Every structure is written in structure tokens, then in C-alpha cells.
């Protein structure tokens, strides 16, 4: 294997590790698929270290998927620039609302921003891959006092098992997202959907077949 084979294979491995297609990664980098693919093709990339400018763009595009910048910059043969060093853990924020009430229909699930957390904080909070973490907002009052209107919550979308009690974001027979507490039910194959504001919103039992689990709530943020 020559230098070009080695570098292009490692670039491809980083992309696949992030779970991104060539097209999606190229779009994130502001390149055409052909322009990006140059760096995965040993026939087109003629060897030598990865150009720093490309490494900087690649590192930024892979960061939301939990790929450290250092894993990219080592392909340049140079130390990682201070400006590119990871100083925070980033989680994608989505322009999506989960209702603590009667349900909000989701029209858009594109990441619109990222929320930064101190290095190591997420590792103490969860063992989940950063790509499985999403932050959305909460609307309504049915989960008071646990969650208030306009709070934000972090979901782990890899955790969808309702056999464990906890706070979950679910779809309840439609497009609307709900954030509710899930508990045991009186009959097999059902769960109890619980609103913490129980004086206003009574609990109901629902069949597991009628519920689509989006993810488990593992963190909240809001006003004081």
C-alpha cells in the first residue's frame, strides 16, 4: 500500500465511522461529491499528507458525529492547530418541539445549531455516542414541575425500551411528539403515559403497538 492508498483509506474510514455517506459529508463541507471523493480515491489523490485546509473542513464536518479533530489532523503529519483543538462537546439542536400538553406536529427535523458542553461532561452523563444525542424544546405545562414551557431536553435516541420507567419523547399514533413519563400498566403489552401535572392531565394506558419511541430524556435545561 502506497501513501495515497493509506491516506485515502483512512479518510474513508473516518467518514464511515461517522456514519455519513459521501454525498452528505460533501454537502456539509460545501463541496461536490466528486470534489470530496478526490480524497478517498488513491487514483486521484497522488500521495503525501492530507492538506491542512481540507483537514480543517473535514474535522468541522465530522465533529457533530463525535469524531475528534485530532483523528483528522494526524493525517496532515502536523500537530493539531490550537484553534482546532476540541474545547467542548457539541450536541445538535433541532427546530423541533415536543409537547408537554396535547401534542405538536413535527414539520422539520434539521439541526439548526449546536449546544456546547464542557469537555468530559457528556461522558459523565451518558455512555451514548454523540450522534445519538439530540436537543429539542418543550412546549406546554403537562410536565410541570419537572419540565416547564420552553425548557430544552436532550434525548438519547438509542434508548427506546419502554420496559424501563423514565421520561421519553414519543409519537402517540400520529406525527405529534409528546414528552411524557412512562410507567408500568395494569395489563401486559401496555404502558402508562403519565403527566407530572396530574391535577390537570390524567394518566392513560396505551398499547405499546400504538406508541413510537423517539428517545429517552437524559438532561434538561431551562430558565431559573
C-alpha positions in Angstrom: 0.0 0.0 0.0 1.5 3.4 -1.0 1.0 6.7 0.8 -2.1 7.6 -1.3 -3.7 4.3 -0.6 -3.1 4.8 3.1 -4.4 8.4 3.4 -7.5 7.8 1.2 -8.3 4.6 3.1 -8.1 6.5 6.4 -10.2 9.4 5.2 -12.9 6.8 4.1 -12.6 5.1 7.4 -13.3 8.4 9.3 -16.3 9.0 7.1 -17.7 5.5 7.7 -17.0 5.8 11.4 -19.2 8.9 11.4 -22.0 7.1 9.6 -22.1 9.6 6.8 -22.5 9.0 3.0 -20.1 10.7 0.6 -22.9 13.0 -0.5 -23.9 14.0 3.0 -20.3 14.7 4.1 -19.5 16.6 0.9 -22.6 18.8 1.4 -21.5 19.6 5.0 -18.1 20.6 3.7 -19.6 22.8 0.9 -18.1 20.5 -1.8 -19.5 18.4 -4.6 -19.4 14.7 -4.1 -16.8 14.5 -6.8 -14.7 17.1 -5.2 -14.7 15.3 -1.8 -14.2 11.9 -3.4 -10.8 13.0 -4.7 -9.5 12.4 -1.1 -10.9 8.9 -1.0 -9.5 7.8 -4.3 -5.9 6.7 -4.5 -6.0 7.1 -8.3 -6.8 10.8 -7.9 -5.0 11.7 -4.6 -1.4 11.4 -5.5 0.0 10.9 -2.1 1.6 13.0 0.6 0.0 14.3 3.8 -3.6 15.5 3.8 -3.8 19.2 3.0 -4.4 21.3 6.2 -7.2 23.3 4.6 -9.0 20.1 3.7 -8.4 18.6 7.1 -9.8 21.7 8.8 -13.0 21.4 6.7 -13.2 17.7 7.3 -12.7 17.9 11.0 -15.5 20.5 11.3 -17.9 18.4 9.3 -17.2 15.2 11.3 -17.3 16.9 14.8 -21.1 16.6 15.2 -20.7 12.8 14.9 -18.2 12.7 17.7 -15.0 12.4 15.6 -12.1 14.2 17.4 -10.3 16.8 15.3 -7.0 15.1 16.3 -8.0 11.9 14.4 -8.3 14.0 11.2 -5.2 16.3 11.7 -2.9 13.4 12.3 -3.3 12.7 8.5 -1.6 16.0 7.8 1.6 14.9 9.6 1.4 18.1 11.7 0.3 18.8 15.3 -3.3 19.7 15.6 -3.6 23.5 15.5 -4.6 25.1 18.8 -7.6 26.7 17.2 -8.9 23.3 16.1 -8.5 21.5 19.3 -11.7 20.3 20.9 -12.6 22.5 23.8 -16.2 21.4 24.2 -18.5 18.5 23.4 -21.2 19.5 20.9 -24.8 18.3 20.6 -27.0 19.1 17.7 -30.1 21.3 18.4 -33.2 20.7 16.3 -36.0 23.1 15.5 -38.5 20.6 16.9 -40.9 20.8 19.8 -42.2 18.0 22.0 -45.4 18.9 23.7 -45.9 18.7 27.4 -49.6 19.0 26.6 -51.8 18.0 23.7 -49.1 17.4 21.0 -47.1 19.4 18.5 -46.8 18.2 14.9 -43.3 18.0 13.7 -42.6 19.7 10.3 -38.8 20.0 10.4 -36.1 17.8 11.8 -33.0 19.6 10.6 -30.2 20.5 13.0 -30.2 24.3 13.4 -27.4 24.8 15.9 -25.1 23.1 18.4 -25.0 23.3 22.2 -21.6 23.1 23.7 -20.9 21.2 27.0 -17.6 21.2 29.0 -15.1 18.5 27.9 -16.0 15.2 29.6 -19.4 16.3 30.8 -21.3 14.2 28.3 -19.2 11.2 29.2 -20.3 11.6 32.8 -23.9 12.0 31.8 -24.2 9.1 29.3 -22.2 6.4 27.5 -24.2 7.1 24.3 -22.5 8.0 21.0 -22.8 11.8 20.5 -24.6 11.1 17.2 -27.4 9.6 19.2 -27.9 12.7 21.3 -30.4 15.4 20.2 -31.7 18.6 21.8 -35.2 19.8 21.3 -37.6 22.2 23.1 -40.6 21.5 25.2 -44.0 23.3 24.9 -46.9 23.2 27.4 -47.4 22.6 31.1 -48.4 19.0 31.5 -45.0 18.0 32.8 -44.7 20.7 35.5 -42.9 20.9 37.8 -40.3 18.6 36.1 -40.4 20.4 32.7 -41.6 23.9 32.0 -42.7 25.6 28.8 -39.7 26.5 26.7 -37.3 24.2 28.5 -34.9 22.2 26.3 -34.3 18.5 26.7 -31.5 16.2 25.5 -32.7 12.8 24.0 -30.7 9.6 23.7 -32.4 8.2 20.6 -30.6 4.8 21.1 -32.7 4.2 24.2 -36.2 3.2 23.1 -37.0 0.4 25.5 -40.2 1.2 27.5 -39.7 -1.6 29.9 -37.8 0.9 32.0 -39.6 3.7 33.7 -38.5 7.2 32.8 -39.1 10.3 30.7 -39.4 9.7 27.0 -40.3 11.6 23.8 -42.9 9.5 21.9 -45.2 9.7 19.0 -48.7 8.7 20.1 -50.5 7.4 17.0 -49.5 10.3 14.7 -47.0 13.0 13.8 -47.2 14.8 17.1 -44.4 14.5 19.6 -45.1 14.2 23.3 -42.7 14.3 26.2 -44.2 12.1 29.0 -43.2 9.9 31.9 -43.6 6.2 31.1 -44.6 3.7 33.8 -46.0 0.2 34.2 -49.5 -0.6 33.2 -52.2 -2.9 34.6 -52.1 -5.2 31.5 -49.5 -6.9 29.5 -48.4 -5.1 26.3 -49.4 -1.7 27.7 -47.7 1.2 29.4 -49.0 4.1 31.4 -48.4 7.6 29.9 -48.0 9.9 32.9 -48.2 13.7 33.0 -46.4 15.1 36.1 -49.1 17.8 36.3 -51.6 15.2 37.3 -54.2 17.5 38.7 -54.8 18.8 35.1 -53.7 15.9 32.9 -54.8 12.4 34.0 -52.6 9.4 33.2 -53.7 7.0 30.4 -52.8 3.5 29.4 -51.7 2.8 25.9 -50.8 -0.3 23.9 -47.1 -0.5 23.0 -48.2 -1.1 19.4 -49.7 2.4 19.3 -46.5 4.2 20.5 -43.4 5.1 18.6 -40.5 5.9 20.9 -38.2 8.7 19.7 -35.8 8.6 22.6 -35.3 8.9 26.3 -34.8 12.2 28.0 -31.5 12.3 29.9 -31.0 16.0 30.5 -32.9 19.2 30.7 -32.1 22.9 30.6 -34.3 25.9 31.2 -34.8 29.3 32.8 -34.3 30.0 36.5 
